[in-house]
Amino acid sequence: LVRTMSIIRADMHEQTGDREIEKKSAVVAVIGRPSVGKSTLMNRICGYKISIVTPVPQTTRNRVRGIYTDERGQLVFIDTPGYHNSAKKFNRAMRSLISEEVGDADVVLAVVDLSREAGAEEQALLEAVRPHLDRSIVALNKADIAARRPADAAASFGEFATRTVPVSAAHGQGVDDLVRAIFSLAPPGELMYPSEYYTDQEPTFRVAEVVREQAMLRTRDELPHALYVDVLDFGVGGDGECLRGRAVIYVERESQKGIVVGEGGKMIRAIRLASQKELGEIFERPVYLDLRVKVHPKWRQRDETIRKLVR
């Protein structure tokens, strides 16, 4: 939908006194290696928690849209999975999604982690972006804690050097400069979403992501990527005041089910309470969840599950 709207957008002008202000509108693909801070950066720009964040690499599995609007126009950010060289079917599907977004976006935002040395995956990523150099920007993240100076790092990126912006996604330094640089590449166009929107995610998707985040945060040492969440239903409760939903946390083995449930159900209760609290803040009303844990053997190798989760 976002890609289609970006193609068919028409020019829009807004009269302000005697001055005509040309609005801009762009779809921005956010790409980078795992754990470079893509999700944190998008959340920072949009001003809301849109994409879940954990210490586990490749937490993001699909397209997550964040929307930023101000007097200059609108930027629709697509947070993509971490670019990871792997022959596994699940990782191949995520790389394919990244390539698709880069090709369709108006602007490509590559995020680099200055706190660690550039690796083969980072070089491969920049090579993939090179054909789109004229509409690309490189955010040098963690500039506030990195040993490498941004200027030195930028010099190592060849023709990308003049398109780098040092930022701190965690603390906000340089983010305004980055947004300004993105708008400079954005084409003229009307808003793709109402100005008050900050995401277009379905409520069930948000519930699934928050539950997955809370489960990953508590079990990352035992099963970081071996789980996914399926929301069976979610809506207004019988009292009309609260939201109620049922969801299933799927794992690959019976032993993993015991980890998620925990002794006497303590782990699943902690996941449920933390998820309810965060979802209550998102939806601005009480949320009550019924969480279950089931086994889905080798789900990461099953095409139908991959198609459902990587989209």
Number of C-alpha atoms within 10 A of each C-alpha: 6 17 13 9 15 21 14 9 16 13 14 15 14 11 9 8 7 6 8 10 15 17 21 24 27 29 28 26 26 29 29 26 25 21 22 24 22 30 27 22 24 26 24 18 20 19 13 16 17 25 25 18 23 17 11 16 16 21 22 24 20 19 22 23 21 27 27 23 19 11 11 14 22 24 27 28 28 28 29 28 29 27 23 20 13 10 9 10 13 20 21 15 20 25 18 12 18 23 17 12 22 23 14 17 24 24 28 27 25 22 25 29 23 24 17 12 11 15 10 10 16 20 13 15 18 20 12 13 22 14 11 17 16 13 19 25 25 24 28 27 27 23 22 19 11 14 12 14 15 19 14 10 17 22 13 11 16 8 11 18 16 13 16 24 22 25 26 21 25 14 13 13 16 19 21 12 13 21 14 13 16 20 20 12 18 21 18 19 21 20 22 19 18 10 14 10 12 21 19 14 13 8 15 17 14 19 24 19 24 24 30 22 25 22 25 25 16 17 18 16 9 12 16 18 17 19 24 22 23 19 20 12 11 17 14 13 14 9 7 8 11 16 21 17 18 16 20 18 23 22 25 19 15 13 10 20 18 16 17 28 19 14 10 9 12 12 17 23 16 17 22 20 16 17 23 21 14 17 22 16 11 17 13 11 13 17 24 19 19 13 18 16 19 16 17 17 14 12 18 20 12 12 12 10 15 18 11 10 17 17 12
